[in-house]
Amino acid sequence: MRKIPTNSSAPAKAELPLDLTGPHITAGASSAHRLYQALCDMIVSGLVKPGEPLPPSRTLAKQTGFRRNAVVTAYERLIADGFAAATVGSGTFVATRIPAPAVEPKRAKIMVEAPRQGAFALGCTHIDERAVQRFRAFVGRRMRAFGSEHLHYGDPRGSRELRAAIADHLLSARGLRCDPDQIMLTSGTLHALRIVLSAILKPNDQVWCEDPGYPAARKTISHCGYRAVPVPVDEHGIFVAKGRTAASSARAAYVTPSHQFPLGVQMSMPRRLELLDWARQAGAFVLEDDYDSEFRYDGAPLMSLAGIDHLQRVIYMGTFAKTLFPGLRIGYCALPERLIADVTAARAALDRFPGTLMEGAVADMLNSGAFAANLKRVRKLYREARDALAETLEAASDGALSVPVPSQGLHLVARFDPSVKLSAAAEAKKAAGAEGWLLADTYSRARPLPGFVLGFSGHAVPQLVASAERLALESRSALRARSKSARRA
């Protein structure tokens, strides 16, 4: 231990004004560390002056009841950190220049809204108990066989085993033929969107976005420094001709062709081909968010846009957040071959590579048939929830709401007549204490329609029915109140 000269010829305070119990002290820390924190606080707060001598280690040990070694260690740290200086033969002194006293900052009120989970909340899921048991078993088996692949950095695209399982799933479920090398694992759709856009676009490039559309995707595009250009949606999907007029030089388009969010329309084949023609002519790429195609209740799923395009100009994005559970945080994208190198490099620069612990278990779910079995059972539950919600809203609203029953997906849209003011929907939603979204909040520039976007997945049917009855009742009340106001006027 280095000798600390604490025998000062200058007079030192008999006792230092130490606070050994205040908020600056780490509870449970060693004596030396707590003494060091107390000395620092005393010096920075100006209770002792720069250049003033500190008491000898024996004196301070007697004052505090600590061992002398603890005092010497605390002094050593003060000297090393620049709060004190020592000279052999003279003693230990407060440094002549010390940091200014810390000013207690005003604590900002940070408002982070917790995700909602009540009836109609979007993004909620259900997983069958048998699937949970299988998944738990797969995770346990993989952990018992813990290998070296977890001990070093991996492929930026993720494990080949899971990528191969996803490629097989996409071929059978979505008619999309691709090599595992074209698959990249992500933490979700928005993560995939960030990675891909950073590889194919330059700052301030334009991106077509459906209007109405998915607000989170629009925010992500803007947050990354690109210009989100709203393009209207009609009963055939995104209006390509209006996109050409609004932003002919756009470099990408973000679309939900199989089940447009939020309206639920399916992009017609003529409109799909028109979109692909535009992408080829403009040298642009189409980002296909196929967020809920596994949940189709009537008829076979439509072929994906990427399947029609054969992954030439379309980048396909999917996720296990809805087919398994959101906490898994595993999504994926399928890339055109020409983009593999650039997108892989972008991924490596962003966060290097995906987590490895859950990849094997998810691959086991896909390869064993447990994934498909869970989908079959959960799809039946969601169909029942959809039907109960739609029927209740139609009956209880007494014509105030129009509720088209979606053939696919995990949400439905309940609309007022277009002539109704938007505030009526907002008032009804607030009065009913309903979760879900206002339909108007999904619009950007197009004239918004009054209504609600209501999730039905992951919610108990009795809860959905009771909440639907309240929302329908408040919707009727809002219309009556508006009608009375109009008559008075």
C-alpha positions in Angstrom: 0.0 0.0 0.0 1.3 3.4 -1.0 2.1 5.6 2.0 -0.2 8.6 2.4 1.4 11.5 4.2 -1.3 12.6 6.7 0.9 14.1 9.4 0.4 17.7 8.5 2.4 20.6 10.0 -0.6 22.9 9.3 -3.5 22.9 11.7 -6.4 20.6 10.6 -9.9 20.6 11.8 -10.3 18.4 14.8 -13.4 16.8 13.3 -14.6 16.9 9.8 -18.3 17.7 9.1 -18.9 14.3 7.5 -22.4 12.9 6.6 -22.1 9.2 6.5 -25.8 8.4 6.1 -27.1 10.9 3.5 -28.5 10.1 0.0 -25.0 10.4 -1.5 -23.9 7.3 0.4 -24.2 3.8 -1.2 -26.0 1.6 1.4 -24.1 -1.6 2.1 -20.8 -0.4 0.5 -17.5 -0.9 2.2 -16.3 1.4 4.9 -13.6 2.9 2.6 -16.1 3.6 -0.1 -18.7 5.2 2.2 -16.0 7.4 3.7 -14.8 8.3 0.2 -18.3 9.4 -0.8 -18.7 11.4 2.4 -15.4 13.2 1.9 -16.2 14.0 -1.7 -19.6 15.4 -0.7 -18.0 17.5 2.0 -15.4 18.9 -0.4 -17.7 19.6 -3.3 -20.3 21.2 -1.1 -17.6 23.6 0.2 -17.7 22.5 3.9 -13.9 22.5 3.7 -12.0 25.0 1.6 -9.5 24.3 -1.2 -6.0 23.9 0.2 -7.3 23.2 3.7 -5.5 20.3 5.4 -7.3 17.1 6.1 -6.8 15.3 9.5 -4.3 12.5 9.9 -5.6 9.1 9.1 -5.5 8.0 12.8 -7.5 11.1 13.8 -10.2 10.5 11.2 -10.3 6.8 12.0 -11.0 7.7 15.7 -13.8 10.2 14.6 -15.6 7.8 12.3 -14.9 4.5 14.1 -13.5 3.0 10.9 -10.2 1.1 10.7 -7.2 3.2 9.7 -6.8 1.1 6.5 -10.2 2.3 5.4 -9.3 5.9 5.9 -6.0 5.5 4.0 -7.9 3.8 1.1 -10.4 6.6 1.0 -7.6 9.2 1.0 -5.9 7.3 -1.8 -9.0 7.5 -3.9 -9.5 11.2 -3.2 -5.9 11.9 -4.4 -6.4 9.7 -7.5 -9.6 11.4 -8.4 -8.1 14.9 -8.0 -10.1 15.9 -4.9 -7.0 16.0 -2.6 -3.2 16.3 -2.9 -0.5 14.9 -0.7 3.1 15.9 0.0 5.5 13.8 2.0 6.3 15.6 5.2 3.5 18.1 4.9 0.3 16.1 4.8 -2.9 15.6 2.8 -4.8 18.7 1.7 -8.0 19.5 -0.2 -7.1 20.1 -3.8 -6.6 23.8 -4.7 -9.1 23.3 -7.6 -12.1 21.1 -7.2 -15.3 20.6 -9.3 -18.1 23.2 -8.8 -20.9 22.2 -6.5 -23.5 20.2 -8.3 -26.7 22.0 -9.0 -29.7 19.9 -8.3 -31.5 19.7 -11.7 -35.2 20.2 -12.1 -36.5 16.7 -12.7 -38.4 16.6 -15.9 -41.8 15.0 -15.9 -41.4 12.1 -18.3 -44.7 10.9 -19.7 -44.4 7.5 -21.2 -47.8 5.9 -21.8 -47.9 2.3 -20.9 -49.3 0.0 -23.6 -53.1 -0.6 -23.2 -54.4 -4.1 -22.6 -58.1 -3.7 -22.1 -60.8 -4.8 -24.6 -60.2 -3.5 -28.1 -56.5 -2.8 -27.5 -54.5 -3.8 -30.6 -51.4 -5.9 -30.4 -52.7 -8.4 -27.8 -52.4 -12.1 -28.6 -53.3 -15.5 -27.2 -51.1 -18.6 -27.3 -52.6 -22.1 -26.7 -51.4 -23.8 -23.5 -50.2 -26.8 -25.5 -48.0 -24.5 -27.6 -46.6 -22.9 -24.4 -45.7 -26.4 -23.1 -44.0 -27.3 -26.3 -42.1 -24.0 -26.5 -41.0 -24.4 -22.9 -39.7 -27.8 -23.7 -37.8 -26.6 -26.7 -36.2 -23.8 -24.8 -35.2 -26.1 -22.0 -33.6 -28.6 -24.5 -31.7 -25.8 -26.3 -30.4 -24.4 -23.0 -29.2 -27.9 -21.9 -27.4 -28.2 -25.2 -25.9 -24.7 -24.8 -23.2 -24.4 -27.4 -20.4 -22.1 -28.6 -22.7 -20.3 -31.0 -23.8 -18.1 -28.0 -20.3 -17.2 -27.0 -19.3 -15.1 -30.0 -20.8 -12.6 -32.4 -23.0 -14.3 -35.1 -24.3 -13.8 -38.6 -26.0 -10.4 -38.8 -28.9 -12.2 -40.5 -29.4 -14.6 -37.6 -29.1 -18.4 -37.4 -29.3 -20.3 -40.6 -31.5 -23.0 -38.9 -34.3 -20.5 -38.1 -33.9 -18.7 -41.5 -34.3 -22.1 -43.3 -37.4 -22.9 -41.2 -38.9 -19.5 -42.0 -38.2 -20.0 -45.8 -40.1 -23.3 -45.7 -43.0 -21.6 -43.9 -43.2 -18.7 -46.4 -43.2 -21.2 -49.3 -46.1 -23.3 -47.9 -48.1 -20.4 -46.3 -47.5 -17.5 -48.6 -46.3 -18.9 -51.9 -43.0 -17.1 -51.5 -40.0 -19.1 -52.7 -36.7 -17.8 -51.3 -33.3 -19.1 -50.1 -32.5 -19.0 -46.4 -29.7 -16.6 -47.3 -32.4 -14.1 -48.3 -33.9 -14.1 -44.9 -32.9 -11.7 -42.1 -34.1 -12.0 -38.5 -35.1 -8.7 -36.8 -36.8 -7.8 -33.5 -40.0 -6.9 -35.4 -41.4 -5.1 -38.4 -40.4 -1.6 -37.5 -36.8 -2.8 -36.8 -36.8 -4.4 -40.3 -38.1 -1.2 -41.8 -35.3 0.8 -40.2 -32.6 -1.6 -41.4 -33.8 -1.9 -44.9 -34.5 1.8 -45.5 -31.0 2.7 -44.2 -29.6 0.3 -46.9 -31.7 1.4 -49.9 -32.4 5.1 -49.3 -30.5 8.4 -48.9 -31.6 11.1 -46.4 -34.7 12.9 -47.4 -35.7 10.4 -50.0 -39.5 10.0 -50.4 -41.5 6.9 -49.3 -45.1 6.3 -50.3 -47.3 5.4 -47.3 -50.9 4.4 -47.3 -53.4 7.0 -46.2 -55.0 5.9 -43.9 -52.2 3.6 -42.8 -50.2 2.3 -39.9 -49.1 5.4 -37.9 -46.1 3.6 -36.3 -44.5 2.9 -39.7 -45.1 6.4 -40.9 -43.4 7.7 -37.7 -40.5 5.4 -38.2 -39.9 6.5 -41.7 -40.0 10.2 -40.7 -37.8 9.6 -37.7 -35.1 8.0 -39.8 -34.9 11.1 -42.0 -37.0 10.1 -44.9 -40.1 11.9 -46.3 -43.3 9.9 -45.8 -45.7 10.8 -48.7 -49.3 10.0 -48.0 -51.0 8.1 -50.9 -54.8 7.6 -50.7 -56.3 4.1 -50.3 -59.6 3.1 -52.0 -61.4 -0.2 -52.2 -58.6 -1.7 -54.4 -55.8 -0.7 -52.1 -53.1 2.0 -52.5 -54.0 4.4 -55.4 -50.8 4.0 -57.5 -51.8 6.8 -60.0 -52.1 9.3 -57.2 -48.8 8.1 -55.8 -47.1 8.9 -59.1 -48.7 12.3 -59.1 -47.8 13.1 -55.5 -44.2 11.8 -55.6 -43.0 10.4 -58.9 -39.4 10.3 -57.6 -40.2 8.2 -54.5 -37.6 5.5 -53.9 -39.8 3.1 -51.9 -43.4 2.3 -50.9 -44.6 0.9 -47.6 -47.9 -1.1 -48.1 -50.1 -3.7 -46.4 -51.6 -5.4 -49.5 -53.1 -8.6 -48.0 -55.1 -6.8 -45.3 -54.8 -3.0 -45.5 -54.3 -1.4 -42.2 -56.7 -0.2 -40.9 -59.5 -0.4 -43.5 -59.0 -4.1 -44.2 -59.3 -4.0 -48.0 -57.3 -6.4 -50.1 -55.2 -4.9 -52.9 -56.7 -6.0 -56.2 -54.5 -7.9 -58.7 -54.6 -5.0 -61.3 -53.5 -2.6 -58.5 -50.7 -5.0 -57.4 -49.4 -5.3 -61.0 -49.6 -1.5 -61.4 -47.6 -1.0 -58.2 -44.9 -3.5 -59.3 -44.7 -1.8 -62.7 -44.1 1.5 -61.0 -41.4 0.0 -58.8 -39.5 -1.4 -61.8 -39.9 1.8 -63.9 -38.8 4.0 -61.0 -36.0 1.7 -59.7 -37.8 1.7 -56.4 -38.6 -1.0 -53.8 -41.9 -2.0 -52.3 -41.9 -2.9 -48.6 -44.7 -5.5 -48.0 -45.8 -5.6 -44.4 -47.7 -9.0 -44.2 -48.6 -8.4 -40.6 -51.5 -10.8 -40.1 -51.9 -13.0 -43.2 -51.8 -16.2 -41.0 -55.2 -15.2 -39.6 -57.6 -15.7 -42.6 -61.1 -16.9 -41.7 -62.8 -17.2 -45.1 -61.0 -18.8 -48.1 -57.4 -19.4 -48.9 -54.9 -16.6 -48.3 -54.0 -14.5 -51.3 -50.5 -14.9 -52.6 -48.1 -12.4 -51.2 -47.0 -9.4 -53.3 -43.4 -10.7 -52.9 -44.5 -14.1 -54.3 -46.0 -12.5 -57.4 -42.8 -10.4 -57.8 -40.5 -13.3 -57.1 -38.5 -11.0 -54.7 -37.2 -8.7 -57.4 -38.5 -5.4 -56.2 -40.5 -6.4 -53.1 -39.1 -6.7 -49.6 -41.3 -8.9 -47.5 -41.7 -8.3 -43.7 -43.3 -10.6 -41.2 -43.2 -11.2 -37.4 -43.9 -13.8 -34.7 -45.4 -11.2 -32.5 -48.9 -12.2 -33.5 -48.5 -15.9 -34.4 -46.7 -16.7 -31.1 -46.4 -13.7 -28.7 -45.0 -10.1 -28.8 -42.5 -10.7 -26.0 -40.5 -13.0 -28.2 -39.3 -10.0 -30.2 -38.5 -11.9 -33.4 -39.5 -10.8 -36.8 -38.0 -11.3 -40.2 -37.7 -9.9 -43.7 -37.1 -11.6 -47.1 -34.8 -9.7 -49.4 -34.1 -9.5 -53.1 -30.7 -11.1 -53.8 -29.3 -7.8 -55.0 -29.9 -6.3 -51.6 -28.5 -9.0 -49.4 -25.0 -7.6 -49.1 -26.1 -4.0 -48.5 -28.9 -4.8 -46.0 -26.6 -7.2 -44.1 -23.9 -4.5 -43.8 -26.6 -2.1 -42.6 -27.7 -4.6 -39.9 -24.1 -5.2 -38.8 -23.6 -1.4 -38.4 -26.9 -0.9 -36.5 -26.9 -3.6 -33.9 -24.4 -6.3 -35.2 -26.6 -9.4 -35.0 -29.9 -10.7 -33.4 -30.1 -12.5 -30.1 -29.4 -16.2 -30.3 -31.0 -17.9 -27.3 -34.6 -18.1 -28.7 -33.8 -18.8 -32.3 -33.4 -22.6 -31.9 -36.7 -22.9 -29.9 -38.6 -21.0 -32.6 -37.1 -23.2 -35.3 -38.2 -26.2 -33.4 -41.7 -24.8 -33.2 -41.8 -24.4 -36.9 -40.2 -27.7 -37.9 -42.2 -29.8 -35.4 -45.6 -28.7 -36.4 -46.3 -27.0 -33.1 -46.4 -23.6 -34.7 -49.1 -24.7 -37.3 -51.1 -26.5 -34.6 -51.1 -23.4 -32.4 -52.3 -21.2 -35.4 -55.1 -23.6 -36.1 -56.4 -23.5 -32.5 -55.9 -19.7 -32.0 -57.5 -18.9 -35.4 -60.7 -20.6 -34.2 -60.7 -18.5 -31.0 -60.1 -15.3 -32.9 -62.9 -16.1 -35.4 -65.3 -16.5 -32.5 -64.1 -13.2 -30.9 -64.5 -11.4 -34.3 -68.0 -12.6 -34.8 -69.1 -11.8 -31.2 -67.7 -8.3 -31.5 -69.2 -7.5 -34.9 -72.6 -8.9 -34.0 -72.8 -7.0 -30.7 -71.8 -3.7 -32.2 -74.3 -4.0 -35.1 -77.1 -5.0 -32.8 -76.4 -2.6 -29.8 -75.7 0.4 -32.0 -79.1 0.3 -33.7 -77.7 1.4 -37.0 -75.4 4.1 -35.6 -72.3 2.0 -36.6 -71.5 0.1 -39.7 -69.3 -2.9 -39.0 -67.9 -4.8 -42.0 -66.8 -8.2 -40.9 -63.2 -8.7 -42.0 -62.2 -12.0 -43.6 -58.7 -11.7 -42.2 -56.8 -10.1 -39.4 -57.0 -9.3 -35.7 -59.0 -6.0 -35.8 -62.1 -4.6 -37.3 -63.3 -1.1 -38.2 -66.7 0.2 -36.9 -67.7 3.4 -38.7 -70.2 6.2 -38.3 -71.9 7.6 -41.4 -69.3 9.9 -43.2 -71.5 12.9 -42.5 -71.0 12.5 -38.7 -68.4 14.8 -37.2 -65.2 13.2 -36.0 -65.7 14.5 -32.5 -68.7 12.2 -32.1 -66.4 9.2 -32.2 -63.9 10.7 -29.8 -66.7 11.5 -27.3 -68.2 8.0 -27.5 -64.8 6.3 -27.1 -64.0 8.4 -24.1 -67.4 8.0 -22.5 -67.2 4.2 -22.9 -63.7 4.0 -21.6 -62.8 2.0 -24.7 -59.3 1.0 -25.8 -58.5 0.7 -29.5 -57.9 3.6 -31.8 -60.0 6.4 -33.4 -60.1 5.7 -37.1 -59.3 9.4 -37.8 -55.9 8.9 -36.1 -54.7 6.7 -38.9 -55.2 9.4 -41.5 -52.5 11.8 -42.7 -53.9 14.1 -45.4 -56.9 12.3 -46.8 -60.3 13.3 -45.3 -60.7 11.1 -42.2 -63.7 9.0 -41.5 -65.4 8.9 -38.1 -65.2 5.5 -36.4 -63.0 3.1 -34.4 -60.3 0.6 -35.0 -61.0 -2.2 -32.5 -58.7 -5.2 -31.8 -60.4 -8.5 -30.9 -57.4 -10.8 -30.6 -56.1 -11.9 -27.2 -59.3 -10.7 -25.4 -61.9 -12.8 -23.7 -65.3 -12.9 -25.5 -67.4 -11.8 -22.5 -65.1 -8.8 -22.0 -65.4 -7.9 -25.7 -69.2 -8.2 -25.7 -69.6 -6.0 -22.5 -67.2 -3.4 -23.9 -68.9 -3.4 -27.3 -72.3 -2.8 -25.7 -70.9 0.2 -23.8 -69.3 1.6 -26.9 -72.4 1.1 -29.0 -74.6 2.8 -26.3 -72.2 5.8 -26.1 -72.1 6.0 -29.9 -75.9 6.3 -30.0 -75.8 8.9 -27.3 -73.2 10.9 -29.1 -75.3 10.9 -32.2 -78.5 12.0 -30.3 -76.6 14.8 -28.6 -75.3 16.0 -32.0 -78.8 15.8 -33.5 -80.2 18.0 -30.6 -77.5 20.6 -31.0 -78.2 20.7 -34.8 -81.9 21.3 -34.2 -81.2 24.1 -31.7 -78.9 25.8 -34.2 
